[in-house]
Amino acid sequence: MSLTTVTGSKGMVTAPHYLAAEAGLAVLQDGGNAVEATVAVAACLAVVYPHMTGIGGDGFWVIHEPDGAVHGIHGCGGAAGSATLELYDGLDAVPFRGPLAANTVAGTISGWKAALESAGGFLPLSRLLRDAIAHAEAGVAVTAGHAAIAAAKGPELRVQPGAYAQTFEPEGRPLHEGDVLRQQVLAQSLRRLCEEGLGSFYTGALAADIAADLALLGSPVSGDDLAAHSATRPGPLTTRLRDCQLWNSAPPTQGFASLLILALFDRLAAEEHDGFDHVHGLVEATKQAFLIRDVHVGDPAYHDFDWQGLLSDSAALDELAARIDPAKALPWPQPPQWGDTCWFGAADNEGRVVSAIQSTYFEFGSGLVLPKTGITWQNRGSSFRLAERGWNALKPGRKPFHTLNPALARFDDGRVMAYGTMGGEGQPQTQAALFSRYARFGADLQAAINAPRWLLGRTWGEQSTTLKLEDGFDPALYQALVAAGHDVERVGPLTATMGHAGAIVRHADGRLEGATDPRSDGGVGAW
């Protein structure tokens, strides 16, 4: 699929499903601001992209206000009060699927609530969720990507307790591309949020039904856990490059790693995009960032590492960059992180720019679809280690390490850029590829996303930790990377395993540019 950069002036939305982009654009056209449009996108994605995201997951926001202020929102739930090591006695790890995988509170809705409270908008929630409700009731055509994942993961999902098979296999088989997916129960839950308020997800009548379903299915998450949850507003981490300021979400996300990769690469020599110095430099910067991330990034309540201090210390960054050999690869691998996600962004004509991301972690999360509410519950807590102490060790109330991280940049010439992607371990790498192509080498925004990408580490369900590259690079690049010691694996044409990226740039004069990923079912809505 050939895509070109979309332009606009009054407002713009980008999302990995075109119906979600249309929903957000319609909110802007009805007088909503970028935050309100982003909520509409988030709700719509929960319906039309249920294999990637949903209201039973977590979400993170970085928002650039018209006055230049940048702030963050974490809709991130902690482990249930009863999610103790004793609960998992006899197991080597938290299961990836099933009731014991559904061990953290879903924070997405609390993130919507916090964002709307700070947005100063005026549209009612019923308007923001209108399209999501309509698509859930009338049905939406299943995409090729959804159908492929449903077929591949069906055997491990349909056996889980709850309404997965009833919802996603209504004819006794995985839905095929073009089949219509209807989610009447989820539509009713979205209507209840409009009527009862977003807080009802945690303390109201809807919360009571959610808690009852979770208990029935065997999840440790209780009504008390839901009631104790609220979104938080930690300031985003930030770092300075030669001509711009970058922001990304604070821990427990890997936003630190995304920023560190670009800060290190800013100190390396590279003459052209997608040449050896570019790709090798970013891969090696990724390794340095992941070595620190995998020791020091997690729930801030359990870490005392000064993430912002490092990102602000030019001498320390210089020292880390000096560890990168411009000609040789550092031996790898390290343990990778998984995850499936939806990034989306919006900009309005007041100067507000939003970078947001939400996820249920694995495809269809834990596999638990709650019968009374139609909500697919995340398995983010399956990443916890069953250990007394150390990195990401399971503790009641502890927030798990998150691959999710929404990125934002402000250039010295006044441009503001929101960008991001799905893809777990690949998120920081794809962010680095598209941002450096656009910002450092001057590539067209859409071309920066269209171009072939790479991923160091394991992809969805795969065990190999090679440096995976799509087709389309100069043939000499593959040979040069092998000669430098990289364990190169060619994965063929553009593939969704490299993430579903998107970006919006707001220029100082109000012009807007937007791009979405040909690897997704996405679209850019421009006004």
C-alpha positions in Angstrom: 0.0 0.0 0.0 1.4 3.3 -1.1 0.8 6.2 1.3 1.7 9.9 1.2 1.8 12.5 3.9 -1.6 14.0 4.7 -1.9 17.8 5.3 -4.4 19.9 7.1 -4.8 23.1 9.1 -7.7 22.9 11.5 -7.2 19.5 13.1 -5.7 16.1 12.5 -5.9 12.5 13.9 -3.9 9.4 13.1 -4.7 5.9 14.2 -3.9 2.3 13.2 -7.5 1.8 12.1 -9.2 4.2 9.7 -12.6 4.1 11.5 -10.9 5.3 14.7 -9.2 8.1 12.8 -12.6 9.1 11.3 -14.2 9.1 14.7 -11.5 11.4 16.1 -11.7 13.7 13.1 -15.5 14.0 13.5 -15.1 15.1 17.1 -12.7 17.8 16.0 -15.1 19.0 13.4 -17.9 19.1 16.0 -15.8 21.6 18.1 -13.9 19.1 20.3 -10.2 19.6 21.1 -7.4 17.1 20.6 -7.8 15.4 23.9 -11.5 14.8 23.3 -10.7 13.5 19.8 -8.1 11.2 21.3 -10.7 9.7 23.7 -13.0 9.1 20.8 -10.1 7.3 18.9 -9.2 5.3 22.0 -12.8 4.1 22.5 -13.2 3.3 18.8 -10.0 1.3 18.7 -11.3 -0.7 21.7 -14.1 -1.9 19.4 -12.6 -2.1 16.0 -9.1 -3.3 17.0 -9.9 -5.6 19.9 -7.0 -7.9 19.2 -4.6 -5.0 20.1 -6.4 -2.9 22.7 -9.4 -2.4 24.8 -10.9 -0.7 27.9 -9.7 -3.7 30.0 -6.1 -2.5 29.5 -3.8 0.3 30.4 -3.0 3.6 28.7 -0.5 6.5 28.8 -0.6 10.0 27.5 1.8 12.9 26.8 0.1 16.1 26.0 1.5 19.4 24.6 -0.7 22.3 25.5 -1.1 25.5 23.4 1.1 27.4 25.9 4.0 25.0 25.4 3.4 23.1 28.7 3.9 19.3 28.4 2.3 16.9 30.9 1.7 13.2 31.2 -1.1 10.9 32.4 -0.6 7.3 33.5 -3.8 5.1 33.3 -1.8 2.2 34.7 -3.2 -0.4 37.2 -1.2 -2.2 39.9 -1.3 -5.8 40.9 -4.3 -7.1 42.9 -4.2 -7.1 46.7 -4.3 -10.9 46.6 -1.8 -11.3 43.8 0.9 -12.7 46.1 3.6 -15.3 45.5 1.4 -17.8 47.4 -1.3 -17.4 44.8 1.2 -18.7 42.2 2.7 -21.4 44.4 4.0 -24.3 42.3 4.4 -22.2 39.2 7.6 -21.0 37.6 6.1 -17.9 36.1 2.8 -16.0 35.9 0.7 -17.6 33.1 0.3 -15.6 29.9 -3.4 -16.5 29.6 -6.3 -17.2 31.9 -7.5 -15.9 35.3 -4.1 -15.8 37.0 -2.8 -13.7 34.1 -5.6 -11.1 34.7 -3.9 -9.9 37.9 -3.8 -6.1 37.5 -6.4 -3.4 37.5 -7.2 -2.0 34.1 -6.3 1.7 34.1 -7.3 2.9 30.6 -10.6 4.5 31.6 -9.0 6.3 34.5 -6.6 7.8 31.9 -9.5 9.0 29.8 -11.1 10.6 32.9 -7.9 12.4 33.9 -7.3 13.7 30.4 -10.8 15.0 30.0 -10.7 16.7 33.4 -7.6 18.7 32.3 -8.7 19.3 28.7 -11.3 22.1 29.1 -13.5 20.6 26.5 -17.3 20.8 26.3 -18.5 17.8 24.3 -20.5 15.2 26.4 -19.0 11.8 26.8 -21.9 10.4 24.9 -20.7 12.3 21.8 -17.1 11.1 22.3 -18.1 7.5 22.5 -20.8 7.7 19.9 -18.9 6.1 17.0 -17.4 3.3 19.2 -20.9 2.4 20.4 -22.3 2.4 16.9 -19.5 0.2 15.6 -19.9 -2.2 18.5 -23.7 -2.5 17.9 -23.8 -2.6 14.1 -20.6 -4.5 13.7 -17.4 -3.9 12.0 -15.6 -5.8 9.2 -12.7 -7.9 10.5 -9.4 -6.9 9.0 -6.8 -9.3 7.6 -4.5 -8.7 10.6 -7.3 -9.3 13.1 -8.3 -12.5 11.2 -4.7 -13.8 11.1 -4.2 -13.3 14.9 -7.6 -14.8 15.7 -6.8 -17.9 13.8 -3.3 -18.2 15.2 -4.2 -17.6 18.9 -7.7 -19.1 18.8 -6.7 -22.5 20.4 -5.2 -20.8 23.5 -8.0 -18.2 23.8 -11.2 -20.1 23.2 -10.5 -22.5 26.2 -10.3 -19.6 28.7 -13.3 -19.1 31.0 -15.6 -16.3 30.0 -17.2 -15.0 26.8 -14.2 -15.1 24.4 -15.7 -17.8 22.1 -19.2 -16.3 22.3 -17.8 -12.8 21.4 -15.1 -13.5 18.9 -16.1 -17.0 17.5 -19.9 -16.7 17.3 -20.1 -19.3 14.6 -17.7 -21.7 16.4 -14.6 -20.7 14.4 -12.3 -17.7 14.3 -13.7 -14.8 12.3 -12.4 -14.5 8.8 -11.4 -11.3 7.0 -14.5 -9.5 6.0 -16.8 -11.2 8.6 -18.7 -8.8 10.8 -17.8 -8.6 14.5 -20.6 -7.4 16.7 -20.0 -6.6 20.4 -23.5 -5.8 21.8 -22.4 -6.4 25.5 -19.4 -4.1 25.1 -21.6 -1.5 23.5 -23.9 -1.6 26.5 -20.9 -1.1 28.8 -19.8 2.0 26.8 -23.4 3.3 27.1 -23.2 2.8 30.8 -20.0 4.8 31.0 -21.8 7.7 29.3 -24.8 7.4 31.7 -22.9 6.6 35.0 -19.7 8.5 34.3 -16.2 7.1 33.7 -15.7 6.7 37.5 -18.3 4.0 37.4 -15.7 1.7 36.0 -14.0 1.7 39.4 -16.6 2.5 42.0 -20.0 2.4 40.5 -22.5 -0.1 39.3 -20.4 -1.0 36.3 -17.5 -1.7 38.7 -19.7 -4.1 40.7 -20.4 -6.1 37.5 -16.8 -6.1 36.5 -15.7 -7.3 40.0 -18.4 -10.0 40.0 -17.3 -11.2 36.6 -13.6 -11.3 37.5 -14.4 -13.2 40.7 -16.5 -15.7 38.8 -13.8 -16.3 36.3 -11.1 -16.7 38.9 -9.1 -13.4 38.6 -7.6 -12.1 41.8 -8.7 -8.5 40.9 -11.4 -7.5 43.3 -13.9 -4.6 43.8 -11.6 -3.2 46.4 -8.7 -3.2 43.9 -10.8 -1.3 41.4 -12.0 1.2 44.0 -8.4 1.9 45.1 -7.2 2.7 41.6 -6.8 6.2 40.1 -4.8 7.6 37.3 -1.5 9.4 38.1 0.2 12.5 36.5 3.9 12.0 36.7 5.9 14.5 34.7 7.2 13.0 31.4 10.9 12.4 31.1 12.7 14.7 28.7 16.1 15.1 27.0 17.7 17.6 24.7 19.0 16.9 21.1 20.9 19.3 19.0 17.8 21.1 17.6 14.8 19.8 19.7 13.5 18.8 23.1 12.0 15.3 23.4 9.5 13.9 25.9 8.3 10.5 26.8 6.4 8.8 29.6 8.1 8.1 32.9 8.5 4.7 34.4 7.1 2.1 34.8 7.2 2.6 31.0 10.2 2.2 28.8 10.0 5.8 27.7 13.4 6.3 29.3 14.9 3.8 26.8 13.2 5.5 23.9 14.7 8.9 24.9 18.1 7.4 25.7 18.4 5.8 22.3 17.9 9.1 20.5 20.1 11.0 22.9 23.0 8.6 22.3 22.5 8.5 18.5 22.5 12.3 18.5 26.2 12.0 19.5 27.1 9.5 16.7 28.2 10.3 13.2 25.9 9.3 10.4 25.7 10.9 7.0 22.5 9.5 5.4 19.4 7.7 6.6 19.3 3.9 6.2 23.0 3.7 5.7 25.3 1.5 7.8 26.1 4.3 10.3 22.4 5.1 10.8 21.2 1.5 11.3 24.2 0.2 13.2 24.3 3.4 15.3 20.7 3.1 16.4 20.9 -0.7 17.0 24.0 -0.2 19.2 22.3 2.7 21.0 19.4 0.4 21.6 21.6 -2.1 23.2 23.1 0.4 25.6 19.6 1.7 26.5 18.2 -1.7 27.1 21.0 -2.8 29.3 20.1 0.1 31.7 16.3 -0.3 31.2 16.3 -4.0 32.1 17.9 -3.3 35.5 16.6 0.1 36.5 13.2 0.7 34.8 10.0 -0.4 36.6 7.5 0.9 39.2 9.1 4.0 40.7 8.1 2.9 44.1 10.6 0.1 43.9 13.4 1.9 42.1 15.7 4.8 43.1 17.5 5.3 39.8 17.6 8.9 38.6 16.3 8.5 35.1 15.9 12.2 34.4 19.3 12.9 35.9 21.0 10.7 33.3 18.9 12.1 30.4 20.0 15.6 31.5 23.7 14.8 32.1 25.6 15.6 28.9 28.8 14.1 30.2 27.2 10.9 31.2 25.5 10.6 27.8 28.8 11.3 26.1 30.4 8.5 28.1 27.6 6.0 27.2 27.8 7.0 23.5 31.6 6.4 23.6 30.9 2.8 24.5 29.4 2.3 21.1 31.9 0.9 18.6 31.1 2.5 15.2 32.3 -0.6 13.3 31.4 -3.6 15.5 28.3 -5.0 17.1 28.1 -5.5 20.9 27.3 -9.2 21.5 23.6 -9.8 22.1 20.9 -11.0 23.2 19.3 -9.8 26.4 15.9 -11.0 27.6 13.3 -9.3 25.4 9.9 -7.8 26.3 6.6 -8.6 24.5 3.5 -6.7 23.9 0.8 -5.6 21.5 -0.5 -2.0 21.5 -2.2 0.9 19.7 -0.5 4.3 19.4 -2.6 7.2 18.2 -2.3 11.0 18.1 -4.3 14.2 17.5 -3.7 17.9 17.1 -6.2 20.8 17.1 -6.1 24.3 15.8 -5.4 25.8 19.3 -1.9 24.2 19.3 -2.7 21.2 21.5 -0.9 18.0 20.4 -1.6 14.6 22.0 0.5 11.4 21.9 -1.3 8.4 23.4 -1.0 4.7 23.6 -3.1 1.9 25.1 -2.9 -1.9 25.2 -4.1 -5.2 26.7 -0.5 -6.5 26.4 -0.8 -9.8 24.4 -3.3 -10.2 21.6 -6.7 -10.2 23.3 -4.9 -9.8 26.7 -5.5 -12.6 29.2 -8.2 -14.1 27.0 -10.8 -13.3 29.7 -13.8 -11.6 28.2 -16.2 -10.6 31.0 -19.7 -12.0 30.3 -21.7 -9.2 31.9 -19.7 -6.3 30.3 -18.0 -7.6 27.2 -14.6 -6.3 28.4 -11.4 -8.1 27.4 -9.1 -8.0 30.4 -5.4 -7.4 30.0 -2.5 -9.7 31.0 0.0 -7.0 31.6 0.8 -8.6 35.0 2.0 -11.7 33.4 5.3 -9.9 33.0 5.9 -9.9 36.7 8.6 -12.2 38.0 7.7 -14.7 40.7 10.5 -13.6 43.0 10.7 -12.0 46.5 12.7 -9.1 45.2 14.4 -7.6 42.3 13.4 -6.1 38.9 9.6 -6.4 38.3 9.0 -8.8 41.1 5.4 -9.5 41.9 4.0 -7.5 44.9 0.4 -6.6 45.6 -0.2 -3.1 44.4 3.0 -3.0 42.3 2.7 -1.6 38.8 4.3 -3.9 36.2 7.0 -2.8 33.7 5.4 -1.4 30.6 6.6 -1.4 27.0 4.0 1.3 26.3 5.5 4.8 25.7 4.0 7.7 23.8 6.6 10.1 22.3 6.5 13.9 21.7 9.1 16.4 20.4 9.3 20.2 20.1 11.8 21.6 17.6 13.5 24.9 18.0 11.7 26.2 14.8 8.3 25.7 16.6 7.3 22.3 15.2 5.6 19.9 17.6 5.6 16.2 16.7 3.7 13.4 18.3 4.8 9.9 17.2 4.7 6.3 18.4 4.0 2.7 17.5 2.8 -0.6 18.8 5.3 -3.5 19.0 6.6 -4.2 22.5 10.4 -4.5 22.4 10.3 -2.8 19.0 8.6 0.4 20.1 11.7 2.4 21.0 13.4 1.1 17.9 10.7 2.1 15.5 10.3 5.4 17.2 14.1 6.0 16.7 13.9 4.9 13.1 11.0 7.2 12.0 12.1 10.1 14.2 15.7 10.1 13.0 14.7 9.8 9.4 12.4 12.8 9.7 14.2 15.0 12.2 17.9 14.3 11.5 17.9 13.4 7.8 14.9 15.5 6.5 12.9 12.6 5.1 9.2 13.2 4.3 7.0 12.2 7.3 5.1 9.4 5.6 8.3 8.2 3.8 10.0 7.9 7.2 7.3 5.4 8.2 6.9 3.6 4.8 10.6 2.8 4.6 11.8 -0.7 5.7 12.6 -1.1 9.4 14.5 -3.3 11.8 14.0 -4.9 15.2 16.6 -6.2 17.6 15.1 -9.0 19.7 12.1 -11.3 19.8 8.8 -10.6 18.0 5.4 -11.9 18.8 5.7 -15.3 20.3 9.1 -16.0 18.6 12.2 -17.1 20.5 14.9 -15.8 18.2 16.7 -12.6 19.3 18.3 -11.7 16.0 18.5 -8.4 14.3 15.5 -8.7 12.0 15.4 -6.5 8.9 12.7 -6.0 6.3 13.4 -6.1 2.6 14.1 -2.9 0.8 17.4 -1.6 2.2 20.4 -1.3 0.0 21.7 -4.9 -0.4 25.1 -3.8 0.8 23.7 -2.8 4.1 22.7 -6.4 5.0 26.3 -7.5 4.2 27.9 -4.7 6.1 25.8 -5.5 9.2 26.8 -9.1 9.1 30.4 -8.2 8.7 30.2 -6.0 11.8 29.0 -8.9 13.8 25.2 -8.5 13.8 23.1 -11.7 13.7 21.0 -10.6 10.8 17.7 -12.2 9.9 15.8 -11.0 6.8 12.0 -11.2 7.4 10.8 -10.4 3.9 8.5 -7.5 2.9 6.9 -4.9 5.2 5.4 -6.8 8.2 3.2 -5.9 11.1 5.8 -7.4 13.4 7.7 -4.1 12.9 4.8 -2.2 14.6 2.0 0.0 13.5 3.6 3.5 13.6 2.1 6.9 13.2 3.0 10.6 13.5 1.6 14.1 13.5 3.6 17.3 13.1 2.2 20.7 13.9 4.2 23.5 12.3 4.6 26.9 13.9 2.2 28.5 11.4 -0.5 26.0 12.2 0.0 23.7 9.3 -0.4 20.0 10.1 1.2 16.9 8.6 0.1 13.3 9.4 1.2 9.8 8.6 0.1 6.3 9.3 1.7 2.9 8.7 1.2 0.8 5.6 1.7 -2.2 7.9 -1.6 -1.4 9.7 -5.2 -0.7 8.7 -4.7 2.9 9.7 -5.7 6.2 8.4 -5.1 9.9 8.9 -8.1 12.2 9.4 -7.3 15.8 8.3 -9.5 18.9 8.4 
